[in-house]
Amino acid sequence: MDHDAMDLAEARYELVISVDARRSGEYDDVDKQRMRERIYRVLEAAFTHAKVARDAVHMEDRGDGVLLSVAGRIAVTRLLGLWMVEVHENLRDENRGLSVPLGLRVGMHVGPVRHDGRGISGRAVDLACRLADSPLARRLLDAERADLVLVTSQSLYEDVVSSGGKFIEPAHYSSARLELKEGEVTAWFHLPGRPAPEIPTAAPAAPDADRADDVDDARDARDVSDTRGADDAGGGDDAPDVDDARRVDGEDRADAPRAHYTVHGDMSQHSDNVYQQPVHIGRITGDAGRRKG
């Protein structure tokens, strides 16, 4: 078998690096070209200073970022350590004097990668890209007003980062669970030059806001009931008010349970009512429901 053909058919374990620019869609055509030039200057200078040979690096343009894979003969610790330090410092230099600083999200994972004439593919590639593009990576970059956020896979953290090394400080990483297209995974987040980031969480809704939402839901349910009753019975005046179940002698009952309904037909709710004369509850159909002229 041809050796080159065998290489194309076989997967190689490599470090995959996905680099994305922050808010690239907000750049106009002229600024986007300058942004792309800055990204390449930052990455290529970092490879030079980290003494990573160019023939060990596969690089693909992604418009608003770059997809890379690094041959297995290069120590992953060098990329996680010295190379990341150089990327961060180069990025800071590029951002000096810019009114809109360039922000980068970097995802890393080691796994089997297949090469062909158009680029690289494999689950390792997909995961590195998903990590860099994750909503949490975007939030951290903005919340911390940082130039750079690094996101590594769980296996990369366990196999390499956790053991430490030159310029690698595992205590400066924070973990979080991410829901990706392929399923839920654990990822590790790092802001170079800073302590372990605090992972932001969604703030709970205020109690007053919850109460207002409940009231709106009840009113929506009542409105649907009134509309259907008017269409089916020829009038909506007798349709019960959902809020009536919470009133006794014209006063609101704080201890009465709230109700939330999805209505597809007639609805009535009765609670704590006192009737002074015979009443009929429900819709009258047939001849008995017709009005006499």
N, C-alpha and C positions, 0 to 999 in steps of 0.2 A: 504493500500500500504506500502511496505517496506520503512523505512525511508531513508536508504542508496540509494535505487533506486530513490526515490524522489529527493535526493540531486544531483544525476547524471543528472536527467532530467531538473533540474532547473538551471537557470543562477544566479550567485552571482555577485553583484557589488564589484569589487576589483580594486586595483591599479596594473596595468600591467607595468613591467619594462623590457625592452629589452637592453641587454648589449652586444656590439660588440667590438672586438679588431681591432685596426687600422692595415691595411696591413697584415692581418694574413697569406695570401698566400705567403709572402716573408720569413716566418720562415721555417727552415728545420725541420725534424721530431724531433730532440732532443730539439731544441729551442722552438718548438711549445708546447711540453709537459711542459717545464718550464713556458712558457707564460700562459698556462691554470692554472697551480698551482698558479701563481701570481694573476690571476683574482679571483680565489676562496678565496685566503687569504685576498685580498682587500675587497671583498663583505662580507664575513662572519665576519671579524673583525668589519666592519662597523655596521652590525646588532647587534653584541654584545654590542658595545659602545653606540648605539642608543637605547638599551634595547628593541629590537624587538624580541619577543619569536620565536624560531625556528619553533614551530608548527603553527605559523601564516603565514609562508612563504612557498610557493610552488616554487621549483627550478628545472629547466630542463637544462641539458647540451646541448649546440648547437655547439660543436666542437671548434669554434673560439669565443664563447661567452656563455652567460647564459640568459635564459628566466625565469622571476620570476613573481609571483603574490602575493600580500599581502592581507590578510583577511581584510574585512571592519572594524573590531573592532580596527584596528590600525589606528591612525590619519594620514591622508595623509600629513599633515604639518610636521610630524616627519620625513617622508621619504624625502620630498622635502627640509627640513631644515637640521636637525642634521645628518641624515643618509648620505646625499650628501656631507656634510662637512667632515664626517669621510671617505667616499670613496675617496674624493680628497686627503686628508692628507695621507691616507694609500697608495694611488697610488704614491704620491710623494716620500714616503719612499722607496717603491719598486724600483723606477726608479733611485735612487741615485747610481751612479757608473756604470750604464748600458750604453754601447755604443749605443744601440738602445732602447730608452725608450718605455715602454708600453703606448699606447694611447687608451682610451676608449670612445666610443660613447654610450650615454644612452638615450633611448626613453621612455617617460612616458605618460600613458593615463589611465583614470578611466572609466570603463564600464562593461557591463555584460560579465561574463566569465563562461564557462562550463568546468567542470572537468570530466575526465574519467580515466580509468586505465592506459592510455598512456600519459596523460598530460592535457594541457588546450587548448581551442580553442574559437573562436568568433571574431567579428569585432574589439573589443577592443584590442585583441592580435595582429591582423593584423596591426592595426594602430600604435601601439607602436613599432613594428618591422620596419615598413616602415619609421617612424620618425628617428630611430637610424641609419638606413641604407641609409638615403637620401643623395644625392650628396652634398647638401649644408652643412650637418653635417661633411662630409668628408673634404670638402674644408676649413671649419672654423678650424677644428682641425689642419690641415697642415699650413694654412696661419698664424694662431696665435701661432704656435709652442706650443700648449697647451697639457696638459696631458689628459684633460677630457672636453667633451662638452655634455651638457644636452639639450634635445629637448622635449618640452611638447606640448601637443595638445592645441588647442584654448580653449576648454571647461575646461581643467584642469587649464589653466592660468587664465581664467575668474573666475572660482569657488573657486580657492585656492590661486594661486600665487598673483593675483592682490590685495588681501587683506593683504598681507604681513604676518609676523610672525617671530618667532625666527629663525634666519639664512636664512630667505626668504626675498629677496630684489627685488621687481618687477621692479624697475628702472634699474636693471642690466640684464634685458631680452630684446631681440630685436625680432621683428616679421618678418616673410617672408612668401610668398606664395609658396607652393610646389605643383608640378604636380606629383601625385601618380597614381598607377594603378587604384585605385578606384575613382579618380577624383582630383580636385584641393582643397587643404586645406590650412588653416593658421596654422603655427607652431611658437613656441617661443623658441629662442636659448639663452643659458646661459653658460658662461665659469666661473666656480667657482673661486672666489678670484679675479675676474677682473670686470671692468666696462662692460656695455652693449656692446656686440660685434658689429662691423661695418659689415653689411651684404655685402659680395662681390657681384659685378655685373659683367656681361661679358663686357669686354672692346670693344668699337666700333672699327671697322676696320679703318685703316688709309686711308685718301683720295687717296694717291698714290696707295695703295693696291687695292682700289676699281677700280681705273682707269685701272690698269694692268689686273684685272679680266675681266673688260668689253672688253678690247682689245683681250684677249684670247678667250672670248666667240665669238666675231665677227670673229676671225680667224677660230675657230672651225666650225662656220656656213658656212664660205666660203669654207673650205676644204670639207665639206660634199657635198656642191653644186657642186664643181668641180668634185668630184668622181662620183656622180650620172650622171652628164652631160657626162662624158667620157664614161660611161658604156652604156648609152642610145643612144647617137648620134654618137659614134665612135670617139670622140676626145674631149679634155677639153680645147683647146687653146682659144676658143671664150667665155668661161664661164666668166661672169662679176666678177670683184673683189669687195668685199663688201666695201673695203676702198676707191674705186673710188668715191663713193657717198659723201665722205668727202673732195675731192680734186677739186680745180679749178685752171686750168693752172699749174698743178704740185705742188700746194701748199695746205697744209692742211687747212680746214675750222674749226676753233675752235667752231663756232656757229652751225655747222651741228649736228643734233641729231644722237645719236648712235643707232644702231639697234641690236637686239638679235633675232635670228631665230632658230626654230627647223624645219629642212627640211626633208621631206619624198618624195620629187620628185624634179622636176626642179625648179630653183629659179633664178630670176634676179632682180636687183635693179638699177634704173636709176634716177639720180638727177643732174640738172644743166649741162647737156651735150650739146655740140654744134656739130652738124653733118654737114660735108662739102659735103657729097654725100648721095644718097639714101642708107639706111641701112635696114637690116631685123633683127628684134628682136624676139627670140623664136626658138624652135626646129622645123626643117623641117622633116616631116614624109612622108612615102609612097615612091612612085617612084621618086618624085622630090628630095628626100633627098639622093638618091643613087648616088655615084660617077660613072662617065663614064670612062671606060678604054681607 
